[in-house]
């Protein structure tokens, strides 16, 4: 049986494919041979074609002037990002209430869409915070669930007491780390979190979409590698709607700052929500000019 998965860049094709892989299917890509040929003929770096380099990520943020001129469309400018109008916030209410009860006395910090070894940043951050906060819970939501074994190994090597959602469900009362290895529950964990850390932002591949937390009351943190969301990052920093950190030590300091200052925490969250509303308004205003 052949199952074809199509979609735009970043729409989640690999995520869905990995769900099938975990159930015994094999994963192949029609684009891979094409990229192989282009790399061979034109001498282009393979990782650039895959979108894994700084240059290729930056390219996505720039209007294509070749096609702009070719199609005779003048005065092209980048207004905002379509992701701002994504208002999906569905959660399983029963699961939320169940977890909320278990976590009622916990300070929850979530690293979402994490990539290889980014859990080490969170582990080092925990070691900096554990003497100041005794009720911490770090949730790791891996970008690629099938790589959770490496996360588990790193947690074990650092003597971290952890649980895995698919195995332990809500049995996390005495745990310090929680690996959320299930699908479709990102909003659930955002709603339970006091702080959210953008995965990919501590790796050269670039951070993921920070707009995803806009409906929730958690403070946004991201690492130094947000080159693929440059415009959004600059707006966030300008509006004081989140925090950029350089490493685990900086992350720990900023977490302490916000958790100990309720006024700052509330203002930062509100700034981010207002920012997203303003940008969503811009996008909707532009889209009104199009009839689809």
For each residue, the residues with C-beta under 8 A, 3 or more apart:
1:
2:
3: 20 25
4:
5: 13 16 17
6: 13
7: 11 12 13
8: 11
9: 51 60
10: 209
11: 7 8
12: 7 15 16
13: 5 6 7 16 17
14: 17 18 144
15: 12 18 19 144 183
16: 5 12 13 19 20
17: 5 13 14 20 21 27
18: 14 15 21 22 27 144 145 146
19: 15 16 22 23 183
20: 3 16 17 23 25 27
21: 17 18 24 25 26 27 146
22: 18 19 145 146
23: 19 20
24: 21
25: 3 20 21
26: 21
27: 17 18 20 21
28: 32
29: 32
30: 33 34
31: 34 35
32: 28 29 35 36
33: 30 36 37
34: 30 31 37 38
35: 31 32 38 39 46 49 50
36: 32 33 39 40 46
37: 33 34 40 41
38: 34 35 41 42 44 49
39: 35 36 42 43 44 45 46 49
40: 36 37 43
41: 37 38
42: 38 39
43: 39 40
44: 38 39 48 49
45: 39 48 49 53
46: 35 36 39 49 50
47: 50 52 53 56
48: 44 45 51 52 53 55 56
49: 35 38 39 44 45 46 56
50: 35 46 47 56
51: 9 48 56 57 60
52: 47 48 56 57 204 205
53: 45 47 48 56 57 204
54: 57 58 204 206 227
55: 48 58 59
56: 47 48 49 50 51 52 53 59 60
57: 51 52 53 54 60 61 205 206 227 228
58: 54 55 61 62 227 228 230
59: 55 56 62
60: 9 51 56 57 228
61: 57 58 78 228 229 230 231
62: 58 59
63: 68 76 77 78
64: 67 68
65: 68 69 76
66: 69 70
67: 64 70 71
68: 63 64 65 71 73 74 76
69: 65 66 72
70: 66 67
71: 67 68
72: 69
73: 68 76
74: 68
75:
76: 63 65 68 73
77: 63
78: 61 63 231
79: 282 283 286
80: 84 231 279 282 283 286
81: 84 211 231 232 279 283
82: 85 86 283
83: 86 209 211
84: 80 81 211 214 276 279 280 282 283
85: 82 280 283 284 287
86: 82 83 211
87: 215 280
88: 187
89: 187 215 216
90: 187
91: 95 96 185 187 188 191
92: 95 96 185 188
93: 96 97
94: 97 98
95: 91 92 98 99 185 188
96: 91 92 93 99 100 188 191 192
97: 93 94 100 101
98: 94 95 101 102 170
99: 95 96 102 103 170 188 192
100: 96 97 103 104 192
101: 97 98 104
102: 98 99 170 172 173
103: 99 100 106 108 137 172 192
104: 100 101
105: 135
106: 103 135 136 137
107: 133 135 136 137 194 259
108: 103 137 139 189 192 193 194 195
109: 122 136 137 138 139 193 194 195 196 197 255
110: 138 139 140 141 189 190 192 193 195 196 197 218
111: 114 118 119 121 122 138 139 140 141 196 197 199
112: 141 186 189 190 196 197 198 199 208 212
113: 141 142 143 198 199 200 208
114: 111 118 119 122 140 141 142 143 151 199 200
115: 118 142 143 144 199 200 203 205
116: 147 150 203
117: 120 150 154 203
118: 111 114 115 121 122 199 200 202 203
119: 111 114 122 123 140 151 154 155
120: 117 123 124 154
121: 111 118 124 125 202 223 247 248 251
122: 109 111 114 118 119 125 126 138 140 177 197 248
123: 119 120 126 127 154 155 158 160 177
124: 120 121 127 128 248 249
125: 121 122 128 129 138 248 249 251 252 255
126: 122 123 129 130 136 138 160 176 177
127: 123 124 130
128: 124 125 248 249 252
129: 125 126 132 133 136 252 255 256
130: 126 127 133 134 136 176
131:
132: 129 256
133: 107 129 130 136 259
134: 130
135: 105 106 107
136: 106 107 109 126 129 130 133 176
137: 103 106 107 108 109 172 175 176 177 178
138: 109 110 111 122 125 126 176 177 178
139: 108 109 110 111 177 178 179 180 189 192 193
140: 110 111 114 119 122 151 177 178 179 180
141: 110 111 112 113 114 180 186 189 199
142: 113 114 115 145 147 148 151 179 181 199
143: 113 114 115 199 200 208
144: 14 15 18 115 147
145: 18 22 142 148 181 182 183
146: 18 21 22
147: 116 142 144 150 151
148: 142 145 151 152 164 179 181
149: 152 153
150: 116 117 147 153 154
151: 114 119 140 142 147 148 154 155 179
152: 148 149 155 156 162 164 179
153: 149 150 156 157
154: 117 119 120 123 150 151 157 158
155: 119 123 151 152 158 160 162 177 179
156: 152 153 159 160
157: 153 154
158: 123 154 155
159: 156
160: 123 126 155 156 176 177
161: 174 175 176 177
162: 152 155 175 176 177 178 179
163: 167 168 171 172 175 177 178 179
164: 148 152 167 168 178 179 181
165: 168 169 178 179 180 181 182 185
166: 181 182
167: 163 164
168: 163 164 165 171 172
169: 165
170: 98 99 102
171: 163 168
172: 102 103 137 163 168 175 178
173: 102
174: 161
175: 137 161 162 163 172 178
176: 126 130 136 137 138 160 161 162
177: 122 123 126 137 138 139 140 155 160 161 162 163
178: 137 138 139 140 162 163 164 165 172 175
179: 139 140 142 148 151 152 155 162 163 164 165
180: 139 140 141 165 185 189
181: 142 145 148 164 165 166
182: 145 165 166 185
183: 15 19 145
184:
185: 91 92 95 165 180 182 188 189
186: 112 141 189 190 212
187: 88 89 90 91 190 191 215 216
188: 91 92 95 96 99 185 191 192
189: 108 110 112 139 141 180 185 186 192 193
190: 110 112 186 187 193 196 212 213 215 216 218
191: 91 96 187 188 216
192: 96 99 100 103 108 110 139 188 189
193: 108 109 110 139 189 190 196 213 216 218
194: 107 108 109 218 219 259 265
195: 108 109 110 218 219 220 221 255 258 259
196: 109 110 111 112 190 193 213 216 218 219 220 221
197: 109 110 111 112 122 201 221 222 223 251
198: 112 113 201 207 208 210 220 221 222 223 226
199: 111 112 113 114 115 118 141 142 143 207 208
200: 113 114 115 118 143 203 205 206 207 208 225
201: 197 198 206 207 208 222 223 224 225 226
202: 118 121 223 224 225 247
203: 115 116 117 118 200 206 225
204: 52 53 54 225
205: 52 57 115 200 225
206: 54 57 200 201 203 225 226 227 228 229
207: 198 199 200 201 210 222 223 225 226 228 229
208: 112 113 143 198 199 200 201 212
209: 10 83 212 229
210: 198 207 213 220 222 226 229 232 233 236 242
211: 81 83 84 86 214 232 276
212: 112 186 190 208 209
213: 190 193 196 210 216 218 220 272
214: 84 211 272 273 276
215: 87 89 187 190 273
216: 89 187 190 191 193 196 213
217: 269
218: 110 190 193 194 195 196 213 269
219: 194 195 196 242 243 258 265 268 269
220: 195 196 198 210 213 236 241 242 243 268 272
221: 195 196 197 198 242 243 244 245 251 254 255
222: 197 198 201 207 210 226 233 242 243 244 245
223: 121 197 198 201 202 207 226 244 245 246 247 251
224: 201 202 244 245 246
225: 200 201 202 203 204 205 206 207
226: 198 201 206 207 210 222 223 229 230 232 233 244
227: 54 57 58 206 230
228: 57 58 60 61 206 207
229: 61 206 207 209 210 226 232 233
230: 58 61 226 227 233 234
231: 61 78 80 81 234 235
232: 81 210 211 226 229 235 236
233: 210 222 226 229 230 236 237 244
234: 230 231 237 238
235: 231 232 238 239 241 275 279
236: 210 220 232 233 239 241 242 272 275
237: 233 234 240 241 242 244
238: 234 235
239: 235 236 271 272 274 275
240: 237 267 268 271
241: 220 235 236 237 268 271 272 274 275
242: 210 219 220 221 222 236 237 268 272
243: 219 220 221 222 254 258 268
244: 221 222 223 224 226 233 237
245: 221 222 223 224 250 251 254
246: 223 224 250
247: 121 202 223 250 251
248: 121 122 124 125 128 251 252
249: 124 125 128 252 253
250: 245 246 247 253 254
251: 121 125 197 221 223 245 247 248 254 255
252: 125 128 129 248 249 255 256
253: 249 250 256 257
254: 221 243 245 250 251 257 258
255: 109 125 129 195 221 251 252 258 259
256: 129 132 252 253 259 260
257: 253 254 260 261 264
258: 195 219 243 254 255 261 264 265 268
259: 107 133 194 195 255 256 265
260: 256 257
261: 257 258 264 265
262: 265 266
263: 266 267
264: 257 258 261 267 268
265: 194 219 258 259 261 262 268 269
266: 262 263 269 270
267: 240 263 264 270 271
268: 219 220 240 241 242 243 258 264 265 271 272
269: 217 218 219 265 266 272 273
270: 266 267 273 274
271: 239 240 241 267 268 274 275
272: 213 214 220 236 239 241 242 268 269 275 276
273: 214 215 269 270 276 277
274: 239 241 270 271 277 278
275: 235 236 239 241 271 272 278 279
276: 84 211 214 272 273 279 280
277: 273 274 280 281
278: 274 275 281 282
279: 80 81 84 235 275 276 282 283
280: 84 85 87 276 277 283 284
281: 277 278 284 285
282: 79 80 84 278 279 285 286
283: 79 80 81 82 84 85 279 280 286 287
284: 85 280 281 287 288
285: 281 282 288
286: 79 80 282 283 289 290
287: 85 283 284 290
288: 284 285
289: 286
290: 286 287
291:
292:
